[in-house]
Amino acid sequence: MLNTTGANDVTLQWDNTSFGSGDLQLFLHDKVAERLIDMRAQNSYTFAYHPNHPFVIHFGDTYYIKQTSKPGHLMLATAYPNPMRETTNISFSLSRPYSDVRLTVYDLQGREVKTIVQKPLEAGFYEAEWEGNDTNGNPLPDGLWIYRLQVSNGKNVESATGKVILKR
């Protein structure tokens, strides 16, 4: 479904209640904004109207997504499920290899709680799981948590952030 929500805003909406197998991924790639939207986790996406606004839908297993969803730069998807009970998956895509890739969870005061990924990675699609615990394996309390993907090749640093709600 396509709705206009403002003078220049358009909203795409879809039914994600019967997606099927958890082994398959479904992402909408906004080629203008260079955003990757996890269509399992969200049921709509609003964007600014552009007369030639290209989108690509990536559907398949994780291997297929890694091969087909290489964006023009760093992309971080919404955590799924969100809110989370036991675990959540955080997907991201890299357009090129990086010597330092870090995916870290922070509390609302900005204190580092747990580093989920810390290593060099090649260009491609990745998915990391967070179990709602800290570095020592202690379960964290219910609440809002921030996750940040930071990449570097020594000189320039890029980052993107997201939020996840923990509700056990």
Secondary structure, DSSP 8 states (H G I E B T S, - for coil): -EEE-SSSEEEEE---TT---TT-EEEEEETTTTEEEETTT-SEEEEE--TT--EEEEEE-HHHHHHH---SS-EE---BSSSBSS-EEEEEEESS-EEEEEEEEE-TT--EEEEEEEEEE-SEEEEEEE-SB-TTS-B--SEEEEEEEEEESSS-EEEEEEEEEE--
